[in-house]
Amino acid sequence: MMTFQHTAKVFAVAAITVLASASFAAAEQGGRYWTPADGQQVQHRAHARQHVAKPAKRKQDAFAHMKNSAAPKEREHHLILQVNTNDAPAMNLALNNAMNVAQYYKDAGEKVKIEVVTFGPGLHMLRDDTSPVRARIEEMALSTPEVSFKACGNTQEKMKKAENKDIPIVRQAEIVKSGVVRVMELQEMGWTYVKP
């Protein structure tokens, strides 16, 4: 929104430009010399044109500034969805929420980034060998790139020790050192947190 002071400056620049143009036109008609507001005579028409060009440029700059400040800035939304239980309905709810939010902002013409962060028993959501929603994750990775998946590395290590085997993670997910820390850091950056 333009302030009154900014508007007044724009009109002042416009008025100066009109007066300078009128003086220049009078000088063109009257001959070689003309007297501007400060009382000094200007000998050459080319010199007079230079005096007129500056206010016109300021006017253009003022209107360009108005246009740029009036342009809406594109906003990007950020959502964290946490999954920390080995519960298929909770996992499906998280995926449903992610899809609904992505579609909402797509329809609104706005950008959104969504991270599904898993840790503790929720890591089963992203385990390649135990995930009850693996097919949905594969489909979403292709259709909804706004949604990404993060798997807790600490949980993966604990499960590896407990089960005495490697814990495979679906290829659509990225392993982070700590799922809880990831949630904290995203919130510190202003992301919205939701636990389905």
CYANA upper distance limits for C-alpha pairs under 8 A (distance plus 0.5 A):
  1 MET  CA     69 SER  CA      8.33
  1 MET  CA     70 ALA  CA      7.33
  2 MET  CA      6 HIS  CA      6.86
  2 MET  CA      7 THR  CA      7.18
  2 MET  CA     66 MET  CA      8.02
  3 THR  CA      7 THR  CA      6.81
  4 PHE  CA      8 ALA  CA      6.60
  5 GLN  CA      9 LYS  CA      6.81
  6 HIS  CA     10 VAL  CA      6.90
  7 THR  CA     11 PHE  CA      6.85
  8 ALA  CA     12 ALA  CA      6.59
  9 LYS  CA     13 VAL  CA      6.69
 10 VAL  CA     14 ALA  CA      6.74
 10 VAL  CA     59 LYS  CA      7.28
 10 VAL  CA     62 ALA  CA      6.62
 10 VAL  CA     63 PHE  CA      8.01
 11 PHE  CA     15 ALA  CA      6.61
 12 ALA  CA     16 ILE  CA      6.74
 13 VAL  CA     17 THR  CA      6.70
 13 VAL  CA     55 PRO  CA      6.89
 13 VAL  CA     56 ALA  CA      8.33
 13 VAL  CA     58 ARG  CA      7.38
 13 VAL  CA     59 LYS  CA      6.13
 14 ALA  CA     18 VAL  CA      6.82
 14 ALA  CA     55 PRO  CA      8.37
 14 ALA  CA     56 ALA  CA      8.24
 14 ALA  CA     59 LYS  CA      6.58
 15 ALA  CA     19 LEU  CA      6.73
 16 ILE  CA     20 ALA  CA      6.50
 16 ILE  CA     55 PRO  CA      7.17
 17 THR  CA     21 SER  CA      6.51
 17 THR  CA     52 VAL  CA      7.48
 17 THR  CA     55 PRO  CA      5.93
 17 THR  CA     56 ALA  CA      6.20
 17 THR  CA     59 LYS  CA      8.19
 18 VAL  CA     22 ALA  CA      6.66
 19 LEU  CA     23 SER  CA      6.68
 20 ALA  CA     24 PHE  CA      6.58
 20 ALA  CA     51 HIS  CA      8.48
 20 ALA  CA     52 VAL  CA      6.25
 21 SER  CA     25 ALA  CA      6.61
 21 SER  CA     52 VAL  CA      7.03
 22 ALA  CA     26 ALA  CA      6.70
 23 SER  CA     27 ALA  CA      6.67
 23 SER  CA     34 TRP  CA      8.38
 23 SER  CA     36 PRO  CA      7.66
 24 PHE  CA     28 GLU  CA      6.68
 24 PHE  CA     34 TRP  CA      8.44
 24 PHE  CA     48 ALA  CA      7.25
 24 PHE  CA     49 ARG  CA      7.90
 24 PHE  CA     52 VAL  CA      8.06
 25 ALA  CA     29 GLN  CA      6.89
 26 ALA  CA     30 GLY  CA      6.49
 26 ALA  CA     34 TRP  CA      8.39
 27 ALA  CA     31 GLY  CA      6.47
 27 ALA  CA     32 ARG  CA      7.41
 27 ALA  CA     33 TYR  CA      6.97
 27 ALA  CA     34 TRP  CA      5.63
 27 ALA  CA     45 ARG  CA      8.49
 28 GLU  CA     32 ARG  CA      7.70
 28 GLU  CA     45 ARG  CA      7.89
 30 GLY  CA     34 TRP  CA      8.27
 32 ARG  CA     43 GLN  CA      6.68
 32 ARG  CA     44 HIS  CA      6.96
 32 ARG  CA     45 ARG  CA      7.33
 33 TYR  CA     41 GLN  CA      6.86
 33 TYR  CA     42 VAL  CA      6.25
 33 TYR  CA     43 GLN  CA      5.65
 33 TYR  CA     44 HIS  CA      7.64
 34 TRP  CA     41 GLN  CA      6.18
 34 TRP  CA     42 VAL  CA      6.37
 34 TRP  CA     43 GLN  CA      7.96
 35 THR  CA     39 GLY  CA      6.13
 35 THR  CA     40 GLN  CA      6.22
 35 THR  CA     41 GLN  CA      5.19
 35 THR  CA     42 VAL  CA      7.05
 36 PRO  CA     40 GLN  CA      6.84
 36 PRO  CA     41 GLN  CA      7.44
 36 PRO  CA     42 VAL  CA      8.34
 42 VAL  CA     47 HIS  CA      7.54
 42 VAL  CA     48 ALA  CA      7.06
 43 GLN  CA     47 HIS  CA      7.94
 44 HIS  CA     48 ALA  CA      6.94
 45 ARG  CA     49 ARG  CA      6.72
 46 ALA  CA     50 GLN  CA      7.04
 47 HIS  CA     51 HIS  CA      7.19
 48 ALA  CA     52 VAL  CA      7.03
 49 ARG  CA     53 ALA  CA      6.67
 50 GLN  CA     54 LYS  CA      7.38
 51 HIS  CA     55 PRO  CA      8.30
 52 VAL  CA     56 ALA  CA      7.19
 53 ALA  CA     57 LYS  CA      6.61
 54 LYS  CA     58 ARG  CA      6.75
 55 PRO  CA     59 LYS  CA      6.63
 56 ALA  CA     60 GLN  CA      6.80
 57 LYS  CA     61 ASP  CA      6.62
 58 ARG  CA     62 ALA  CA      6.54
 59 LYS  CA     63 PHE  CA      6.78
 60 GLN  CA     64 ALA  CA      6.60
 61 ASP  CA     65 HIS  CA      6.60
 62 ALA  CA     66 MET  CA      6.76
 63 PHE  CA     67 LYS  CA      6.68
 64 ALA  CA     68 ASN  CA      6.65
 65 HIS  CA     69 SER  CA      6.52
 66 MET  CA     70 ALA  CA      6.56
 67 LYS  CA     71 ALA  CA      6.88
 74 GLU  CA    110 GLU  CA      7.71
 74 GLU  CA    111 LYS  CA      8.49
 75 ARG  CA    110 GLU  CA      7.19
 75 ARG  CA    111 LYS  CA      7.28
 76 GLU  CA    110 GLU  CA      7.11
 76 GLU  CA    111 LYS  CA      5.23
 76 GLU  CA    112 VAL  CA      5.84
 76 GLU  CA    113 LYS  CA      7.99
 77 HIS  CA    110 GLU  CA      8.41
 77 HIS  CA    111 LYS  CA      6.73
 77 HIS  CA    112 VAL  CA      4.96
 77 HIS  CA    113 LYS  CA      6.75
 77 HIS  CA    191 TRP  CA      8.30
 78 HIS  CA    112 VAL  CA      6.23
 78 HIS  CA    113 LYS  CA      5.42
 78 HIS  CA    114 ILE  CA      6.39
 78 HIS  CA    190 GLY  CA      8.29
 78 HIS  CA    191 TRP  CA      5.45
 78 HIS  CA    192 THR  CA      6.63
 79 LEU  CA    112 VAL  CA      8.26
 79 LEU  CA    113 LYS  CA      6.85
 79 LEU  CA    114 ILE  CA      5.23
 79 LEU  CA    115 GLU  CA      6.88
 79 LEU  CA    191 TRP  CA      6.07
 79 LEU  CA    192 THR  CA      5.31
 79 LEU  CA    193 TYR  CA      6.55
 79 LEU  CA    194 VAL  CA      7.92
 80 ILE  CA    114 ILE  CA      6.36
 80 ILE  CA    115 GLU  CA      5.44
 80 ILE  CA    116 VAL  CA      6.49
 80 ILE  CA    117 VAL  CA      7.52
 80 ILE  CA    183 VAL  CA      7.55
 80 ILE  CA    186 LEU  CA      8.12
 80 ILE  CA    191 TRP  CA      7.15
 80 ILE  CA    192 THR  CA      6.49
 80 ILE  CA    193 TYR  CA      5.31
 80 ILE  CA    194 VAL  CA      6.60
 81 LEU  CA     94 ALA  CA      7.00
 81 LEU  CA     98 ALA  CA      8.20
 81 LEU  CA    114 ILE  CA      7.90
 81 LEU  CA    115 GLU  CA      6.61
 81 LEU  CA    116 VAL  CA      5.16
 81 LEU  CA    117 VAL  CA      6.63
 81 LEU  CA    193 TYR  CA      6.82
 81 LEU  CA    194 VAL  CA      5.67
 81 LEU  CA    195 LYS  CA      6.23
 81 LEU  CA    196 PRO  CA      7.43
 82 GLN  CA     94 ALA  CA      8.28
 82 GLN  CA    116 VAL  CA      6.34
 82 GLN  CA    117 VAL  CA      5.45
 82 GLN  CA    118 THR  CA      6.45
 82 GLN  CA    183 VAL  CA      8.31
 82 GLN  CA    193 TYR  CA      8.22
 82 GLN  CA    194 VAL  CA      7.11
 82 GLN  CA    195 LYS  CA      5.63
 82 GLN  CA    196 PRO  CA      7.61
 83 VAL  CA     90 ALA  CA      7.94
 83 VAL  CA     91 MET  CA      7.24
 83 VAL  CA     94 ALA  CA      7.86
 83 VAL  CA    116 VAL  CA      7.70
 83 VAL  CA    117 VAL  CA      6.72
 83 VAL  CA    118 THR  CA      5.31
 83 VAL  CA    119 PHE  CA      7.27
 83 VAL  CA    122 GLY  CA      5.60
 83 VAL  CA    123 LEU  CA      8.24
 83 VAL  CA    125 MET  CA      8.49
 83 VAL  CA    195 LYS  CA      7.44
 83 VAL  CA    196 PRO  CA      7.95
 84 ASN  CA    118 THR  CA      6.23
 84 ASN  CA    119 PHE  CA      5.70
 84 ASN  CA    120 GLY  CA      5.88
 84 ASN  CA    121 PRO  CA      6.05
 84 ASN  CA    122 GLY  CA      4.28
 84 ASN  CA    123 LEU  CA      7.49
 85 THR  CA     90 ALA  CA      7.98
 85 THR  CA    120 GLY  CA      7.49
 85 THR  CA    121 PRO  CA      5.34
 85 THR  CA    122 GLY  CA      4.70
 85 THR  CA    123 LEU  CA      8.40
 86 ASN  CA     91 MET  CA      8.46
 86 ASN  CA    121 PRO  CA      5.42
 86 ASN  CA    122 GLY  CA      5.37
 86 ASN  CA    123 LEU  CA      7.94
 86 ASN  CA    124 HIS  CA      6.51
 86 ASN  CA    125 MET  CA      7.62
 87 ASP  CA     91 MET  CA      6.82
 87 ASP  CA    122 GLY  CA      8.04
 88 ALA  CA     92 ASN  CA      6.63
 88 ALA  CA    125 MET  CA      8.43
 88 ALA  CA    132 PRO  CA      6.68
 88 ALA  CA    133 VAL  CA      7.86
 89 PRO  CA     93 LEU  CA      6.54
 90 ALA  CA     94 ALA  CA      6.74
 90 ALA  CA    196 PRO  CA      7.09
 91 MET  CA     95 LEU  CA      6.89
 91 MET  CA    125 MET  CA      7.12
 91 MET  CA    133 VAL  CA      7.74
 92 ASN  CA     96 ASN  CA      6.53
 92 ASN  CA    133 VAL  CA      7.56
 93 LEU  CA     97 ASN  CA      6.58
 93 LEU  CA    196 PRO  CA      6.84
 94 ALA  CA     98 ALA  CA      6.68
 94 ALA  CA    116 VAL  CA      8.12
 94 ALA  CA    196 PRO  CA      6.09
 95 LEU  CA     99 MET  CA      6.68
 96 ASN  CA    100 ASN  CA      6.59
 97 ASN  CA    101 VAL  CA      6.60
 97 ASN  CA    196 PRO  CA      8.29
 98 ALA  CA    102 ALA  CA      6.61
 98 ALA  CA    114 ILE  CA      7.23
 98 ALA  CA    147 VAL  CA      7.38
 99 MET  CA    103 GLN  CA      6.58
 99 MET  CA    144 THR  CA      8.09
100 ASN  CA    104 TYR  CA      6.56
101 VAL  CA    105 TYR  CA      6.90
102 ALA  CA    106 LYS  CA      6.62
102 ALA  CA    112 VAL  CA      7.08
102 ALA  CA    113 LYS  CA      8.47
102 ALA  CA    114 ILE  CA      8.28
102 ALA  CA    144 THR  CA      7.98
102 ALA  CA    146 GLU  CA      7.32
102 ALA  CA    147 VAL  CA      8.24
103 GLN  CA    107 ASP  CA      6.58
104 TYR  CA    108 ALA  CA      6.81
105 TYR  CA    109 GLY  CA      6.53
105 TYR  CA    110 GLU  CA      5.59
105 TYR  CA    111 LYS  CA      6.81
105 TYR  CA    112 VAL  CA      7.03
106 LYS  CA    110 GLU  CA      6.47
106 LYS  CA    111 LYS  CA      7.48
112 VAL  CA    146 GLU  CA      6.90
113 LYS  CA    146 GLU  CA      5.52
113 LYS  CA    147 VAL  CA      6.77
113 LYS  CA    148 SER  CA      8.49
114 ILE  CA    146 GLU  CA      6.48
114 ILE  CA    147 VAL  CA      5.20
114 ILE  CA    148 SER  CA      6.77
115 GLU  CA    147 VAL  CA      6.30
115 GLU  CA    148 SER  CA      5.40
115 GLU  CA    149 PHE  CA      6.17
115 GLU  CA    150 LYS  CA      7.51
116 VAL  CA    147 VAL  CA      7.84
116 VAL  CA    148 SER  CA      6.73
116 VAL  CA    149 PHE  CA      5.31
116 VAL  CA    150 LYS  CA      6.64
117 VAL  CA    149 PHE  CA      6.54
117 VAL  CA    150 LYS  CA      5.25
117 VAL  CA    151 ALA  CA      6.73
117 VAL  CA    152 CYS  CA      8.13
117 VAL  CA    179 GLY  CA      6.65
117 VAL  CA    182 ARG  CA      8.18
117 VAL  CA    183 VAL  CA      7.68
118 THR  CA    122 GLY  CA      5.72
118 THR  CA    123 LEU  CA      5.61
118 THR  CA    125 MET  CA      7.83
118 THR  CA    126 LEU  CA      8.05
118 THR  CA    149 PHE  CA      8.35
118 THR  CA    150 LYS  CA      6.70
118 THR  CA    151 ALA  CA      5.71
118 THR  CA    152 CYS  CA      6.62
118 THR  CA    179 GLY  CA      6.66
119 PHE  CA    123 LEU  CA      5.47
119 PHE  CA    151 ALA  CA      6.94
119 PHE  CA    152 CYS  CA      5.51
119 PHE  CA    155 THR  CA      6.52
119 PHE  CA    178 SER  CA      8.33
119 PHE  CA    179 GLY  CA      5.88
119 PHE  CA    180 VAL  CA      7.74
120 GLY  CA    152 CYS  CA      8.27
120 GLY  CA    155 THR  CA      6.11
122 GLY  CA    126 LEU  CA      8.48
123 LEU  CA    127 ARG  CA      6.82
123 LEU  CA    151 ALA  CA      6.79
123 LEU  CA    152 CYS  CA      7.50
123 LEU  CA    155 THR  CA      7.65
123 LEU  CA    156 GLN  CA      8.01
124 HIS  CA    130 THR  CA      6.34
124 HIS  CA    131 SER  CA      5.83
125 MET  CA    130 THR  CA      7.93
125 MET  CA    131 SER  CA      5.19
125 MET  CA    132 PRO  CA      7.18
125 MET  CA    133 VAL  CA      7.02
125 MET  CA    134 ARG  CA      7.89
126 LEU  CA    131 SER  CA      6.35
126 LEU  CA    134 ARG  CA      7.69
126 LEU  CA    149 PHE  CA      8.47
126 LEU  CA    151 ALA  CA      7.17
126 LEU  CA    169 ILE  CA      6.14
126 LEU  CA    170 VAL  CA      6.15
126 LEU  CA    173 ALA  CA      7.42
127 ARG  CA    131 SER  CA      5.78
127 ARG  CA    167 ILE  CA      7.46
127 ARG  CA    168 PRO  CA      6.25
127 ARG  CA    169 ILE  CA      5.00
127 ARG  CA    170 VAL  CA      6.37
128 ASP  CA    134 ARG  CA      7.61
128 ASP  CA    168 PRO  CA      5.88
128 ASP  CA    169 ILE  CA      5.47
128 ASP  CA    170 VAL  CA      5.19
129 ASP  CA    167 ILE  CA      8.50
129 ASP  CA    168 PRO  CA      7.22
129 ASP  CA    169 ILE  CA      8.45
133 VAL  CA    137 ILE  CA      6.84
134 ARG  CA    138 GLU  CA      6.77
134 ARG  CA    170 VAL  CA      8.00
135 ALA  CA    139 GLU  CA      6.77
136 ARG  CA    140 MET  CA      6.53
137 ILE  CA    141 ALA  CA      6.58
137 ILE  CA    172 GLN  CA      7.82
138 GLU  CA    142 LEU  CA      7.28
138 GLU  CA    172 GLN  CA      7.32
139 GLU  CA    143 SER  CA      6.76
140 MET  CA    144 THR  CA      5.60
140 MET  CA    145 PRO  CA      7.81
140 MET  CA    147 VAL  CA      8.03
141 ALA  CA    145 PRO  CA      6.23
141 ALA  CA    147 VAL  CA      7.72
141 ALA  CA    148 SER  CA      8.03
141 ALA  CA    172 GLN  CA      7.04
148 SER  CA    172 GLN  CA      8.26
148 SER  CA    173 ALA  CA      7.48
149 PHE  CA    172 GLN  CA      7.44
149 PHE  CA    173 ALA  CA      5.20
149 PHE  CA    174 GLU  CA      6.79
150 LYS  CA    173 ALA  CA      5.98
150 LYS  CA    174 GLU  CA      5.45
150 LYS  CA    175 ILE  CA      6.16
150 LYS  CA    176 VAL  CA      6.84
150 LYS  CA    179 GLY  CA      7.81
151 ALA  CA    156 GLN  CA      8.39
151 ALA  CA    169 ILE  CA      8.21
151 ALA  CA    173 ALA  CA      7.03
151 ALA  CA    174 GLU  CA      6.55
151 ALA  CA    175 ILE  CA      5.14
151 ALA  CA    176 VAL  CA      6.49
151 ALA  CA    179 GLY  CA      7.05
152 CYS  CA    156 GLN  CA      6.85
152 CYS  CA    175 ILE  CA      6.41
152 CYS  CA    176 VAL  CA      5.87
152 CYS  CA    177 LYS  CA      6.50
152 CYS  CA    178 SER  CA      5.47
152 CYS  CA    179 GLY  CA      4.91
152 CYS  CA    180 VAL  CA      8.40
153 GLY  CA    157 GLU  CA      6.69
153 GLY  CA    175 ILE  CA      6.20
153 GLY  CA    176 VAL  CA      6.00
153 GLY  CA    177 LYS  CA      5.20
153 GLY  CA    178 SER  CA      6.30
153 GLY  CA    179 GLY  CA      7.92
154 ASN  CA    158 LYS  CA      6.87
154 ASN  CA    177 LYS  CA      6.64
154 ASN  CA    178 SER  CA      6.21
154 ASN  CA    179 GLY  CA      8.34
155 THR  CA    159 MET  CA      6.63
155 THR  CA    178 SER  CA      8.39
156 GLN  CA    160 LYS  CA      6.61
156 GLN  CA    167 ILE  CA      6.80
157 GLU  CA    161 LYS  CA      6.86
158 LYS  CA    162 ALA  CA      6.63
159 MET  CA    163 GLU  CA      6.35
159 MET  CA    164 ASN  CA      8.41
159 MET  CA    167 ILE  CA      7.52
160 LYS  CA    164 ASN  CA      5.89
160 LYS  CA    165 LYS  CA      5.75
160 LYS  CA    166 ASP  CA      5.95
160 LYS  CA    167 ILE  CA      6.31
161 LYS  CA    165 LYS  CA      7.68
169 ILE  CA    173 ALA  CA      7.39
176 VAL  CA    182 ARG  CA      7.80
178 SER  CA    182 ARG  CA      6.64
179 GLY  CA    183 VAL  CA      6.86
180 VAL  CA    184 MET  CA      6.80
181 VAL  CA    185 GLU  CA      6.55
182 ARG  CA    186 LEU  CA      6.68
183 VAL  CA    187 GLN  CA      6.71
183 VAL  CA    193 TYR  CA      8.28
184 MET  CA    188 GLU  CA      6.68
185 GLU  CA    189 MET  CA      6.88
186 LEU  CA    190 GLY  CA      7.05
186 LEU  CA    191 TRP  CA      5.92
187 GLN  CA    191 TRP  CA      5.23
187 GLN  CA    192 THR  CA      6.96
187 GLN  CA    193 TYR  CA      7.34
